[in-house]
Every structure is written in C-alpha cells, then in structure tokens.
Amino acid sequence: MKTDLASVIDGFSKYQVMIIGDVMIDSYLWGKVERISPEAPVPVITGTKEENRLGGAANVALNIQSLGATPVLCAVVGSDLRAQTFYDLLETQGITSKGIVEDPSRMTTVKTRVISQHQHLLRVDREIDSPLTSEVESRFIDHIFSVLDEDNISAIIFEDYDKGCITPNVIRAVVEEANKRNIPTLVDPKKRNFAAYGDTTLFKPNFKELTEGLKVEASKTNPDSLFEAAKVLHNEQNISLVMITLSEAGVFISNRERYYVIPAHIRDISDVSGAGDTVISVASLCLASGLDPFTTAAVANTAGGLVCEKIGVVPIEKDKLKDEVIRLQL
C-alpha cells in the first residue's frame, strides 16, 4: 500500500531534531555606490540598511522549525557581543539556546556581505576556525549528552562548515551514544572531517565534496561510478546510507546493495543557496518517521528543488512541500 506522504509530513511536528555544527551570523549591509574613494581606487558605499540572520548550522534549525518539528541546536560560540546578537536572533525565531556552549577564546562567526543595487561587492568573514581545545571539546560533548538525557531526540544532524566546532572526538562520542540510543545520525560533511564520520546512518555530500573527499573520479551522469565511490563509504566507514546531491541531475542514494537516482524536477531555478540544508533537514525527519531510504531521498529532493525557486537562503515551507508531494504523486 502506498504511503500517505502528506500525513507523514503532518506528523513531523512530533519530533525533536538535534543539530550539531558551526553556527554563524549572516550579516547584510545594503547601500548605494555613487563615487570612488579619493583615498584609494575603491567604491564608496553609502549604507542604507543592515540586517542580521541566522546562518550555518542555524539555518538547518530554521528548516527543521519550518517543517513543524522542534530544533535543538548544539554549537560553540564566543563570549562576545556577537554571541548576544546570535542569542537574540534565536529568541526572535523561538529556537532554544540551551544547546549552546561559550568559549571565551573564540569569536562568534559573522559573515558580512556588502551589496549595492543587487550586486554583491564584498564579503568580510570574522571567525576562528581552529578546532576546539580539548577542555572545550570535553565540555561540549558533556553538554550534548545532557541535552540527549533531557529531550526526546528523534534524529541528530552534523552540519559541518569546517569552522572547528565539530571535531573527530565530538563525532565519535556522539555517534557512539546515538547508536546506543537508536537515534539516526545524518551528516552534511566538509573536507576536514570527511573521513571521520564512521558508523553514521546517512552521509550527504554534494558531488564536489564526494570526489574531493574520496579523491576519486566519478560522473554525475554515470550512477555506477557514483555507486563505486559510495561503496568506499559503506565499506570503509560503515555508513548505512549515502545520499549525494547532484544539483541539476537530482539526488543519488545507496545502501550497500543497491542505488537509486531521483531526477531533479523541472523548475524555474532562482538560487541554489541553502538547498543542501533543506535536503538534510527533510531527510532527518523522513528517517525519524520510518520512511524507507529511497522515499526519503525522493521527498528530500523535492524539498531541495522547491527552495531553489526562491531568491536567497530560505527555509522550506511545510505546506508547500505537502502540496508538491501530492502534485508529483510521490
């Protein structure tokens, strides 16, 4: 009997999802450029508007919330004024900060984009991306465990931006504990820790991350080559499911025995920013709901395509996802 996916999506509200990763503030400065500086041959921008938004792993939390579930964000920030800005953004959004740990030796990551007449002129990154010290690492792991004891967590997402919050020790400790508790673990990897995510449930690199992380040759249009690469992750890291996002070519997913490719649906693409965050958010709730891996990939692929129709980084809308799975008869 065919699964009623609209009812499954309605049921997302039952779940709490833990997101572990690198959080940041996405800051925007809009203005006008009308002259060149007399001090150097650079444009002078007259600022007209500033805005701060939740970014990095916090954008995954926004997606989880938009899908009706409850996000629990676990991250390390600095003990600085920017951390207070981050807390204020969480509070405004109604997302708990109980999973956040402060480290006075770090700064809260801020990425500032300077934009004039819809043209992106400059980005300024203020961050420390070195790994956590052993003391902060231990404190962070203990804090994650305390949240797991307090809350009924249905899935854990590692949202890795290579900013140092996720370390091999954090990964090992949390994955081991999650497996004891039968909580699925999902990974959105970056290069630094690519080989550290052993024994996880679902590993979701994009095509570039896969080929660079494994140093292999593969083709988006040759699923057999993708399966050969995925087998390395299945066999050497004991990863249960490998989901590879392929942009315009859709999504590849495999277990140890077989694979499927879910083609991208024809859409009016405006912006691919944030689509990966949406894909892993939806996948986490699909697995928590007990959907099979291939249906999970189909729903996540649909959600990723929907957010690409929007300009900028925006979370998926639950009702639009429901309408789309009905329209596509998934």
Protein Blocks (a to p, Z undefined) as FASTA:
>chain_A
ZZdfklmmmmmmmpccddddddddddddddddfbdcfkbccdddddfbdcdddehjllmm
mmmmmnopacdddddddddfklmmmmmmmmmnopafklpccdfkbccdddddddeehiaf
bdcddddfbdcdfklmmmmmmmmmmmmmmpccfbdcdddehnopacfklmmmmmmmmmmn
opacdddddfklmmmmghiabdcddfklmmmmnopaddfklmklmmmmmmmmmmmnopab
dcddehjnopadddfkbccdddddddddfbfghklmmmmmmmmmmmmnopafklmmmmmm
mmmmmmmmpgcjddddfklmmmmmmmnoZZ
